[in-house]
Structure formats: structure tokens, C-alpha cells
């Protein structure tokens, strides 16, 4: 298993195009992050923890918001996986 760091976009990323080793993550028209596949690292599956991303009714607003953002990113990553 490999992990690719998700980075905040910089000014230069707005002009760059998606390629084999680089992709941009958008939320509609807004650039939310970038992934540079040249920086991926191997990760042992024993250190990966599955998360329950369902938002419970009694969950704190902050953790509910974080889970919502992660859910949206997962959808975006699945789209990228299809493109790769």
C-alpha cells in the first residue's frame, strides 16, 4: 500500500495540468488540494486504521464537519482512481 501526501494548493498549481505524477483536487471550480505521486511512500497496512465516516446525530459539530469533508475527498479520490 502507498500513501500520497495531500498538499495545500500554491499559486503555481493553478497553472499546472494533471499528469501521470500530479493531480489537482477540485470542489466545483475551487482548487482544494494537490497530490504529487512522486512523493508517495510505502505504508504497512498494519498501521492503517479504518474510520467510520457516518455522522451520528449526537456527534459534535466539529468532528461531524471533518467527517463530511473527508467524505467529499474520498469521492474525489475515487474519481481520480478511475482516471488513473
Backbone as CSV, one residue per row, in Angstrom:
resi,resn,N_x,N_y,N_z,CA_x,CA_y,CA_z,C_x,C_y,C_z
1,UNK,0.848,-1.155,0.000,0.000,0.000,0.000,0.906,1.234,0.000
2,UNK,0.466,2.264,-0.708,1.214,3.512,-0.762,0.350,4.670,-0.314
3,UNK,0.987,5.693,0.226,0.299,6.906,0.669,0.846,8.087,-0.137
4,UNK,-0.051,8.881,-0.672,0.339,10.073,-1.418,-0.074,11.286,-0.583
5,UNK,0.866,12.157,-0.238,0.521,13.336,0.556,-0.442,14.259,-0.191
6,UNK,-1.408,14.769,0.533,-2.336,15.767,0.010,-1.836,17.121,0.495
7,UNK,-1.536,18.014,-0.436,-0.965,19.317,-0.089,-1.921,20.451,-0.420
8,UNK,-1.730,21.563,0.303,-2.482,22.779,0.002,-2.012,23.330,-1.333
9,UNK,-2.927,23.865,-2.125,-2.515,24.420,-3.413,-1.724,25.714,-3.241
10,UNK,-0.742,25.899,-4.112,0.033,27.130,-4.174,-0.296,27.801,-5.495
11,UNK,0.132,29.034,-5.661,-0.173,29.794,-6.877,0.237,29.039,-8.138
12,UNK,1.389,28.377,-8.111,1.888,27.674,-9.302,0.977,26.516,-9.716
13,UNK,0.230,25.938,-8.763,-0.613,24.784,-9.060,-1.823,25.147,-9.925
14,UNK,-2.251,26.403,-9.889,-3.403,26.813,-10.689,-3.106,26.713,-12.182
15,UNK,-1.839,26.860,-12.554,-1.444,26.826,-13.964,-1.049,25.428,-14.421
16,UNK,-0.727,24.549,-13.479,-0.280,23.196,-13.827,-1.464,22.335,-14.262
17,UNK,-1.191,21.362,-15.092,-2.228,20.437,-15.543,-2.014,19.069,-14.914
18,UNK,-3.097,18.319,-14.773,-2.990,16.955,-14.263,-2.119,16.133,-15.201
19,UNK,-1.303,15.274,-14.617,-0.402,14.437,-15.400,-0.262,13.094,-14.687
20,UNK,0.607,12.243,-15.171,0.788,10.911,-14.597,1.252,10.996,-13.148
21,UNK,2.061,11.997,-12.820,2.654,12.099,-11.487,2.083,13.236,-10.641
22,UNK,1.031,13.894,-11.112,0.488,15.049,-10.407,-1.004,15.174,-10.710
23,UNK,-1.789,15.483,-9.679,-3.204,15.746,-9.913,-3.699,16.827,-8.971
24,UNK,-4.684,17.573,-9.435,-5.307,18.633,-8.638,-6.674,18.149,-8.168
25,UNK,-7.059,18.534,-6.945,-8.342,18.162,-6.361,-9.229,19.403,-6.344
26,UNK,-10.375,19.334,-7.027,-11.296,20.461,-7.099,-12.585,20.169,-6.349
27,UNK,-13.183,21.212,-5.815,-14.546,21.173,-5.304,-15.300,22.159,-6.180
28,UNK,-15.927,21.646,-7.221,-16.524,22.520,-8.217,-15.413,23.220,-8.985
29,UNK,-15.371,24.539,-8.892,-14.330,25.326,-9.561,-13.165,25.656,-8.639
30,UNK,-13.311,25.379,-7.342,-12.292,25.765,-6.362,-11.229,24.677,-6.213
31,UNK,-9.963,25.054,-6.373,-8.852,24.128,-6.182,-8.650,23.924,-4.686
32,UNK,-8.847,22.683,-4.225,-8.789,22.387,-2.798,-7.450,21.806,-2.361
33,UNK,-6.775,21.088,-3.252,-5.513,20.464,-2.887,-4.844,19.852,-4.097
34,UNK,-3.624,19.391,-3.899,-2.870,18.744,-4.970,-2.200,17.485,-4.429
35,UNK,-1.967,16.548,-5.321,-1.273,15.311,-4.960,-0.139,15.102,-5.955
36,UNK,1.077,14.958,-5.426,2.247,14.709,-6.248,2.661,13.259,-6.014
37,UNK,2.427,12.416,-7.004,2.667,10.985,-6.855,4.153,10.651,-6.756
38,UNK,5.016,11.588,-7.118,6.460,11.379,-6.938,6.832,11.323,-5.458
39,UNK,5.959,11.836,-4.594,6.229,11.882,-3.159,5.546,10.757,-2.382
40,UNK,4.971,9.766,-3.087,4.278,8.704,-2.364,5.279,7.807,-1.639
41,UNK,4.808,7.290,-0.514,5.662,6.446,0.322,4.946,5.132,0.614
42,UNK,5.705,4.047,0.783,5.066,2.779,1.148,4.586,2.824,2.599
43,UNK,3.412,2.252,2.838,2.839,2.219,4.188,2.413,0.785,4.487
44,UNK,2.841,0.270,5.617,2.442,-1.071,6.021,0.969,-1.040,6.432
45,UNK,0.205,-1.980,5.935,-1.234,-1.992,6.213,-1.546,-2.134,7.702
46,UNK,-0.586,-2.615,8.491,-0.813,-2.781,9.925,-0.946,-1.442,10.643
47,UNK,-0.501,-0.359,10.035,-0.595,0.954,10.684,-1.766,1.780,10.159
48,UNK,-2.546,1.199,9.240,-3.706,1.895,8.680,-4.930,1.564,9.522
49,UNK,-5.681,2.588,9.879,-6.886,2.406,10.681,-8.109,2.819,9.870
50,UNK,-9.094,1.939,9.807,-10.341,2.286,9.132,-11.147,3.228,10.015
51,UNK,-11.817,4.172,9.370,-12.645,5.137,10.108,-14.099,4.984,9.691
52,UNK,-14.984,5.161,10.640,-16.406,5.203,10.345,-16.736,6.653,10.011
53,UNK,-17.068,6.922,8.758,-17.312,8.298,8.330,-18.777,8.706,8.404
54,UNK,-19.608,7.807,8.923,-21.018,8.190,9.101,-21.117,9.195,10.245
55,UNK,-21.925,10.200,10.060,-22.079,11.247,11.077,-23.263,10.890,11.980
56,UNK,-22.980,10.715,13.266,-24.017,10.361,14.234,-24.832,11.606,14.599
57,UNK,-26.075,11.390,15.000,-26.959,12.506,15.354,-26.419,13.319,16.524
58,UNK,-25.770,12.654,17.477,-25.292,13.343,18.686,-23.815,13.730,18.582
59,UNK,-23.249,13.695,17.384,-21.829,13.995,17.208,-21.573,15.495,17.300
60,UNK,-20.399,15.842,17.828,-20.023,17.247,17.923,-19.936,17.847,16.525
61,UNK,-20.245,19.118,16.408,-20.275,19.802,15.119,-18.921,19.720,14.416
62,UNK,-17.838,19.928,15.153,-16.503,19.944,14.542,-16.162,18.588,13.941
63,UNK,-16.336,17.512,14.691,-15.983,16.195,14.146,-16.936,15.807,13.025
64,UNK,-18.190,16.230,13.101,-19.136,15.978,12.012,-18.708,16.691,10.739
65,UNK,-18.222,17.914,10.884,-17.750,18.684,9.731,-16.506,18.033,9.123
66,UNK,-15.600,17.576,9.964,-14.386,16.911,9.471,-14.762,15.656,8.690
67,UNK,-15.675,14.863,9.224,-16.095,13.649,8.526,-16.745,13.988,7.187
68,UNK,-17.535,15.044,7.163,-18.178,15.469,5.912,-17.122,15.844,4.880
69,UNK,-16.103,16.586,5.275,-15.023,16.976,4.355,-14.266,15.751,3.854
70,UNK,-14.008,14.804,4.746,-13.307,13.578,4.344,-14.166,12.794,3.348
71,UNK,-15.466,12.719,3.584,-16.364,12.011,2.665,-16.267,12.617,1.267
72,UNK,-16.276,13.935,1.185,-16.190,14.602,-0.117,-14.857,14.319,-0.795
73,UNK,-13.770,14.280,-0.008,-12.454,13.974,-0.574,-12.389,12.541,-1.072
74,UNK,-12.999,11.619,-0.337,-12.998,10.215,-0.751,-13.686,10.079,-2.111
75,UNK,-14.785,10.786,-2.295,-15.480,10.757,-3.586,-14.558,11.275,-4.678
76,UNK,-13.851,12.357,-4.399,-12.906,12.915,-5.376,-11.781,11.954,-5.681
77,UNK,-11.261,11.271,-4.657,-10.173,10.318,-4.865,-10.634,9.137,-5.701
78,UNK,-11.866,8.710,-5.502,-12.384,7.600,-6.303,-12.454,8.005,-7.768
79,UNK,-12.839,9.243,-8.038,-12.872,9.719,-9.425,-11.467,9.719,-10.017
80,UNK,-10.488,10.127,-9.230,-9.099,10.153,-9.700,-8.625,8.733,-9.992
81,UNK,-8.962,7.804,-9.114,-8.545,6.410,-9.286,-9.054,5.871,-10.620
82,UNK,-10.276,6.238,-10.973,-10.847,5.796,-12.243,-10.051,6.381,-13.406
83,UNK,-9.612,7.619,-13.283,-8.849,8.264,-14.339,-7.453,7.679,-14.490
84,UNK,-6.877,7.211,-13.390,-5.524,6.636,-13.450,-5.586,5.270,-14.062
